[in-house]
Amino acid sequence: MARLTSDKIRQLIKAQQAGYSLAQVFYKDPDIYQAEINQIFLQHWLYAGHVSQIPKTGDYFTFEFDTESLIVVRTTSGEVKAHMNVCRHRGSRICLEQTGSQKHLTCPYHAWNYNLDGELIAARNMPADFDMSENGLHKVNVALLGGLIFVCLSDNPPSLDHLKNDLTEVKALFGFERMKLAEKKSYRIPANWKLAVENYQECYHCAPSHPEFAQVHAMAKPPKVFKTAKAEFANANHGNPKFKQLNHYFDLAAVGQEGYQYDRNPLVRGALSGSLGGKAVAPLLGEVSDYDGGASELMIGPLSYFLIYDDHMLCYRFLPVSIDECICEVSWLVNDSAIDGQDYQLAQLTWLWDITTQADKKIIMNNQKGVDSRFYQAGRLSDMEYFQQSFLNWYLLTLSK
């Protein structure tokens, strides 16, 4: 049966026309959805959170998608580790709250007890030949990029060597390790996860759908206008260490390496940050000494996106709940010395991307309704949807493996 499913998917990929949106079946077929989970979400590095969320020993948070749940925890030695949130006895979830702090990880069902490293340390009334050392929690790969925590469920995860090397200066400049989580919001969307990701990949919809965004970001301008603005911005900031172009994303990633992308784009003239009126909203990040009127786009892996203003960083993450539901989670990070209510106002910090994401949620919901129609047909992509096309190229190639 697995072979037949694989053959079916290969035929559908072969029939997909380049330069067009995906055929309806890619959003509706359960076999395709399971292939996506197996070949994308279980194989690539995913942004889980920031070290500021678990500052003390025993602090944890859960990270979930589809049917999977992970525990990300600060261990006794101070390390950040991740375990599957699945008891090795009969499979119960162990941590039932999204965040917390525990001396041990104790299953609420039969009280099997694990230390913070995931080792089983107590199990009542087990047979004499039961070996506790063989029944620890399933381990999950963890990588720290500055203070950003990434997890990968694969036995053979993509290498992060190229990415770490190329982003060394960027991480230090913006002070990834010296940030803290100011706010996190989740937006549950009744739509296939790809529609949410595709929407994020293009700004063809920005001007008509996001007037607030368009008042701050030059990217919402017509392509020729934006290209001119970006060239002028780059020339005016020659030698600025924030300016670097790294294009190793999606189908451009080196073999065996995780994909990544970094670029610096201009805001509209006079704007300093991603906020109402483009005003500064928090203390400058890291080693940044002044505002330059730009914002950096960073992508790590295929599903974790970051937007770095001079005074705060935004993290976007899209995760599937099921074939027809997903969650968009947005996190706002600020300088770790900033004090809420004194150095920044939370409502001002989150305003732009909360209102933008609420609008996107409605857009994506309506997109799904149209895709569900008997009359849906794949449509031609515009010149402004080139990044979406790159995602689709990578998606189809990954699914065909």
C-alpha positions as CSV (number, residue, x, y, z in Angstrom):
1,M,0.0,0.0,0.0
2,A,2.9,2.4,0.8
3,R,4.3,1.8,-2.7
4,L,0.9,2.5,-4.3
5,T,0.6,5.8,-2.3
6,S,4.1,6.8,-3.3
7,D,3.4,6.1,-7.0
8,K,0.2,8.1,-6.8
9,I,1.9,11.1,-5.3
10,R,4.7,10.9,-7.9
11,Q,2.1,11.0,-10.7
12,L,0.4,14.0,-9.1
13,I,3.7,15.8,-8.8
14,K,4.5,15.1,-12.4
15,A,1.2,16.5,-13.5
16,Q,1.7,19.8,-11.5
17,Q,2.2,22.7,-13.9
18,A,5.2,25.0,-13.2
19,G,4.2,28.6,-12.6
20,Y,0.8,27.8,-11.2
21,S,-0.7,27.3,-7.8
22,L,-1.0,23.7,-6.5
23,A,-3.7,21.4,-7.8
24,Q,-6.6,20.9,-5.4
25,V,-5.6,17.4,-4.4
26,F,-2.4,18.7,-2.7
27,Y,-4.6,20.4,-0.1
28,K,-7.2,17.7,0.3
29,D,-5.6,14.2,0.0
30,P,-4.9,12.4,3.4
31,D,-2.0,10.4,1.9
32,I,-0.3,13.6,0.8
33,Y,-0.8,15.1,4.2
34,Q,0.9,12.1,5.9
35,A,3.7,12.3,3.4
36,E,4.2,16.0,4.3
37,I,4.4,15.1,8.0
38,N,6.9,12.4,7.4
39,Q,9.1,14.1,4.8
40,I,8.9,17.7,5.9
41,F,7.9,18.2,9.6
42,L,9.7,15.1,10.9
43,Q,12.9,15.8,8.9
44,H,13.6,19.5,9.2
45,W,14.7,21.9,12.0
46,L,11.7,23.7,13.5
47,Y,11.8,26.8,15.7
48,A,10.5,25.8,19.1
49,G,11.1,28.9,21.2
50,H,13.7,31.1,23.0
51,V,15.9,30.3,25.9
52,S,14.4,33.2,27.9
53,Q,11.2,31.0,28.2
54,I,13.1,28.5,30.4
55,P,15.6,30.4,32.4
56,K,15.7,28.1,35.5
57,T,16.3,24.4,36.1
58,G,13.0,22.5,35.5
59,D,11.4,25.2,33.5
60,Y,9.7,23.7,30.4
61,F,7.3,24.4,27.6
62,T,5.6,22.1,25.1
63,F,5.9,22.3,21.3
64,E,3.2,20.6,19.3
65,F,2.1,19.9,15.7
66,D,-0.2,17.3,14.2
67,T,-0.3,14.4,16.7
68,E,3.1,15.1,18.2
69,S,4.1,16.8,21.4
70,L,7.6,17.7,22.7
71,I,8.8,18.8,26.0
72,V,11.6,21.5,25.8
73,V,13.2,21.7,29.3
74,R,16.1,23.3,31.1
75,T,18.0,20.4,32.8
76,T,19.9,20.3,36.1
77,S,23.2,20.9,34.2
78,G,21.7,24.1,32.6
79,E,21.4,22.5,29.1
80,V,18.3,22.8,26.9
81,K,17.0,19.4,26.0
82,A,13.9,18.1,24.3
83,H,12.0,14.9,24.8
84,M,8.9,13.4,23.2
85,N,5.9,14.0,25.5
86,V,5.0,10.4,25.4
87,C,5.3,8.1,28.5
88,R,7.3,4.9,27.7
89,H,4.8,2.9,29.7
90,R,1.5,3.1,27.9
91,G,1.9,6.4,26.0
92,S,0.2,9.0,28.1
93,R,1.1,12.6,27.7
94,I,3.4,13.6,30.6
95,C,3.3,17.4,30.6
96,L,-0.3,18.5,30.3
97,E,0.3,22.2,30.6
98,Q,1.9,24.3,27.9
99,T,4.4,25.8,30.3
100,G,5.6,25.0,33.8
101,S,8.4,24.1,36.1
102,Q,9.1,20.6,37.5
103,K,11.8,18.9,39.5
104,H,11.0,15.7,37.6
105,L,8.8,14.7,34.7
106,T,6.1,12.5,36.2
107,C,3.4,10.8,34.1
108,P,0.0,11.6,35.6
109,Y,-1.4,8.2,34.6
110,H,0.8,5.6,36.5
111,A,3.4,7.9,38.0
112,W,6.4,6.7,36.0
113,N,9.0,9.3,36.9
114,Y,11.7,10.7,34.7
115,N,14.5,13.1,35.5
116,L,15.0,16.3,33.4
117,D,17.4,14.4,31.1
118,G,14.6,12.1,30.2
119,E,16.0,9.1,32.1
120,L,13.5,6.8,33.8
121,I,14.2,6.9,37.6
122,A,11.1,5.3,39.1
123,A,8.5,2.8,37.9
124,R,6.4,0.9,40.5
125,N,5.8,-2.9,40.6
126,M,7.6,-3.8,37.4
127,P,8.9,-7.3,36.6
128,A,12.4,-8.2,37.8
129,D,13.8,-8.2,34.3
130,F,12.5,-4.7,33.6
131,D,15.4,-2.4,32.6
132,M,14.8,1.2,33.4
133,S,17.8,2.3,31.4
134,E,16.1,1.2,28.2
135,N,12.8,3.0,28.9
136,G,13.9,6.7,29.0
137,L,11.9,9.3,27.1
138,H,12.5,9.4,23.3
139,K,15.2,12.1,22.8
140,V,14.8,14.9,20.3
141,N,17.6,16.8,18.5
142,V,18.1,20.3,19.8
143,A,20.2,23.1,18.3
144,L,20.7,26.6,19.7
145,L,21.2,29.5,17.3
146,G,22.0,32.3,19.7
147,G,19.1,32.1,22.0
148,L,16.8,30.5,19.4
149,I,15.8,26.9,20.2
150,F,15.4,24.6,17.2
151,V,14.2,20.9,17.3
152,C,14.4,18.2,14.7
153,L,12.7,14.8,15.0
154,S,14.9,13.1,12.3
155,D,17.5,10.5,13.1
156,N,19.6,12.2,10.5
157,P,18.8,16.0,10.6
158,P,20.1,18.4,8.0
159,S,23.4,20.0,8.9
160,L,23.4,23.6,10.3
161,D,27.1,24.2,9.7
162,H,26.7,26.5,6.7
163,L,23.9,28.4,8.4
164,K,25.8,28.9,11.7
165,N,28.9,30.1,9.9
166,D,27.1,32.6,7.6
167,L,24.9,34.0,10.4
168,T,27.6,34.5,13.0
169,E,27.8,38.2,12.5
170,V,24.1,38.7,12.3
171,K,23.4,36.8,15.6
172,A,26.1,38.9,17.4
173,L,24.9,42.2,15.9
174,F,21.3,41.8,16.9
175,G,22.1,40.0,20.1
176,F,20.0,36.8,19.7
177,E,21.3,35.6,23.1
178,R,20.4,38.9,24.8
179,M,16.7,38.9,23.9
180,K,13.7,37.9,25.8
181,L,10.2,36.9,24.8
182,A,7.8,39.8,25.3
183,E,4.7,38.2,23.9
184,K,3.4,35.2,22.0
185,K,0.1,34.8,20.2
186,S,-1.4,31.8,18.5
187,Y,-3.9,32.1,15.6
188,R,-5.8,28.9,14.8
189,I,-6.8,28.9,11.2
190,P,-9.2,26.4,9.6
191,A,-7.1,25.8,6.5
192,N,-4.4,23.6,5.1
193,W,-1.0,24.7,6.5
194,K,0.4,25.3,2.9
195,L,-2.1,28.0,2.3
196,A,-0.8,29.8,5.4
197,V,2.8,29.4,4.3
198,E,2.2,30.4,0.7
199,N,0.4,33.5,1.9
200,Y,3.5,34.5,3.9
201,Q,5.8,33.9,0.9
202,E,4.4,36.7,-1.2
203,C,3.6,40.4,-1.0
204,Y,1.3,40.5,-4.0
205,H,-1.6,40.8,-1.5
206,C,0.1,43.3,0.8
207,A,-1.1,46.5,-0.7
208,P,-4.8,45.6,-1.1
209,S,-5.1,43.4,2.0
210,H,-2.7,45.0,4.6
211,P,-2.9,48.9,4.5
212,E,-1.3,49.0,7.9
213,F,1.7,47.0,6.7
214,A,1.9,49.0,3.5
215,Q,2.2,52.2,5.4
216,V,5.5,50.9,7.0
217,H,7.1,48.4,4.6
218,A,8.4,49.5,1.1
219,M,8.0,45.9,0.1
220,A,4.3,46.5,-0.5
221,K,5.1,48.9,-3.3
222,P,4.9,47.8,-7.0
223,P,8.0,45.8,-8.0
224,K,9.8,48.5,-9.9
225,V,9.3,51.1,-7.1
226,F,10.5,48.6,-4.4
227,K,13.5,47.6,-6.5
228,T,14.5,51.3,-6.8
229,A,13.9,51.9,-3.1
230,K,16.0,48.9,-2.2
231,A,18.9,49.9,-4.4
232,E,18.9,53.4,-2.9
233,F,18.7,52.0,0.6
234,A,21.6,49.6,0.0
235,N,23.8,52.4,-1.5
236,A,23.1,54.7,1.4
237,N,24.1,52.0,3.9
238,H,27.2,50.7,2.2
239,G,29.4,49.0,4.8
240,N,26.5,48.6,7.3
241,P,27.0,45.1,8.8
242,K,23.2,44.5,8.8
243,F,23.4,44.3,5.0
244,K,24.0,40.8,3.8
245,Q,22.3,38.6,1.2
246,L,22.2,34.9,1.9
247,N,20.1,33.0,-0.6
248,H,20.2,29.3,0.4
249,Y,16.5,28.8,0.9
250,F,14.1,26.0,-0.2
251,D,15.3,24.6,-3.5
252,L,18.6,26.6,-3.3
253,A,19.8,24.9,-0.2
254,A,23.1,22.9,-0.5
255,V,22.8,19.2,-0.4
256,G,22.7,17.9,3.2
257,Q,22.4,21.4,4.6
258,E,19.3,23.1,6.2
259,G,18.0,25.9,4.0
260,Y,18.2,29.5,5.1
261,Q,17.9,33.1,3.8
262,Y,18.8,36.5,5.0
263,D,18.2,40.0,3.5
264,R,17.8,43.6,4.6
265,N,14.9,45.6,3.1
266,P,13.9,49.2,3.4
267,L,10.9,50.5,5.3
268,V,9.0,53.5,3.9
269,R,10.8,56.8,4.2
270,G,10.8,58.0,7.8
271,A,9.8,54.7,9.3
272,L,12.0,53.3,12.0
273,S,10.3,50.1,13.1
274,G,7.3,47.8,12.5
275,S,4.7,49.8,14.4
276,L,1.9,52.4,14.0
277,G,3.4,55.2,12.1
278,G,6.7,53.4,12.0
279,K,7.7,54.8,15.3
280,A,10.4,53.3,17.6
281,V,8.8,50.9,20.1
282,A,11.6,49.4,22.3
283,P,15.3,49.8,23.1
284,L,17.7,48.9,20.3
285,L,18.7,45.3,20.0
286,G,22.2,43.8,20.7
287,E,25.0,45.9,19.2
288,V,22.7,48.0,17.1
289,S,23.7,51.7,17.6
290,D,21.0,53.5,15.6
291,Y,18.0,53.0,13.4
292,D,18.7,52.7,9.6
293,G,15.1,52.5,8.4
294,G,15.2,48.9,7.5
295,A,14.2,45.4,8.5
296,S,15.9,42.1,8.0
297,E,14.2,39.0,6.8
298,L,15.6,35.7,8.1
299,M,14.4,32.2,7.3
300,I,15.8,29.1,9.0
301,G,14.6,25.8,7.6
302,P,11.4,25.8,5.5
303,L,8.9,26.8,8.2
304,S,10.5,29.3,10.6
305,Y,10.6,32.9,9.7
306,F,12.0,36.0,11.5
307,L,11.6,39.7,10.8
308,I,14.3,41.8,12.6
309,Y,13.7,45.5,13.2
310,D,16.3,47.5,15.0
311,D,14.4,47.4,18.2
312,H,12.6,44.1,18.2
313,M,12.4,40.7,16.4
314,L,9.3,38.9,15.2
315,C,9.1,35.1,14.9
316,Y,6.6,33.5,12.6
317,R,5.8,29.8,12.8
318,F,3.3,27.7,10.8
319,L,2.3,24.2,12.1
320,P,-0.4,21.8,11.0
321,V,-3.0,20.6,13.4
322,S,-4.7,18.4,10.8
323,I,-5.1,18.3,7.0
324,D,-7.5,21.2,7.1
325,E,-6.4,23.2,10.2
326,C,-3.1,24.9,11.2
327,I,-1.7,27.3,13.7
328,C,0.2,30.5,13.0
329,E,2.2,31.4,16.1
330,V,3.8,34.9,16.4
331,S,6.4,35.8,19.0
332,W,7.8,39.2,19.8
333,L,11.3,39.4,21.2
334,V,13.0,42.5,22.7
335,N,16.3,43.4,24.3
336,D,16.5,41.4,27.6
337,S,17.1,44.6,29.6
338,A,13.8,46.2,28.4
339,I,11.1,46.5,31.0
340,D,7.4,46.2,29.9
341,G,5.4,49.3,30.6
342,Q,8.6,51.4,31.0
343,D,10.8,50.7,27.9
344,Y,8.1,49.4,25.7
345,Q,4.3,49.2,25.7
346,L,3.1,45.7,24.7
347,A,0.1,47.0,22.8
348,Q,2.3,49.2,20.6
349,L,4.9,46.5,20.2
350,T,2.4,43.9,18.9
351,W,-0.1,46.2,17.1
352,L,1.2,45.9,13.5
353,W,1.7,42.2,13.3
354,D,-1.4,41.3,15.3
355,I,-3.7,43.3,13.0
356,T,-1.8,41.9,10.0
357,T,-2.1,38.3,11.2
358,Q,-5.8,38.7,12.0
359,A,-6.3,39.9,8.4
360,D,-4.2,37.0,7.1
361,K,-6.3,34.5,9.0
362,K,-9.4,35.8,7.3
363,I,-7.6,35.7,3.9
364,I,-6.4,32.2,4.4
365,M,-9.8,30.9,5.6
366,N,-11.4,32.3,2.5
367,N,-8.7,30.9,0.3
368,Q,-9.4,27.4,1.8
369,K,-13.1,27.8,1.1
370,G,-12.3,28.6,-2.6
371,V,-9.9,25.7,-2.9
372,D,-12.6,23.4,-1.5
373,S,-14.9,24.4,-4.4
374,R,-15.7,21.9,-7.2
375,F,-14.8,24.8,-9.5
376,Y,-11.3,25.4,-8.2
377,Q,-8.5,25.3,-10.7
378,A,-4.8,26.1,-10.3
379,G,-4.1,29.7,-11.3
380,R,-1.1,31.4,-12.8
381,L,1.3,33.0,-10.4
382,S,2.3,36.6,-10.7
383,D,5.9,38.0,-11.0
384,M,5.5,39.1,-7.3
385,E,5.0,35.5,-6.3
386,Y,8.4,34.2,-7.2
387,F,9.3,33.3,-3.6
388,Q,6.1,31.3,-3.4
389,Q,7.2,29.5,-6.6
390,S,10.5,28.7,-4.9
391,F,8.6,27.2,-2.0
392,L,6.4,25.1,-4.3
393,N,9.5,23.9,-6.2
394,W,11.1,22.7,-3.0
395,Y,7.8,21.3,-1.7
396,L,7.2,19.1,-4.8
397,L,10.9,18.0,-4.8
398,T,10.8,17.0,-1.2
399,L,7.5,15.2,-1.5
400,S,8.8,13.2,-4.4
401,K,11.7,11.6,-2.4
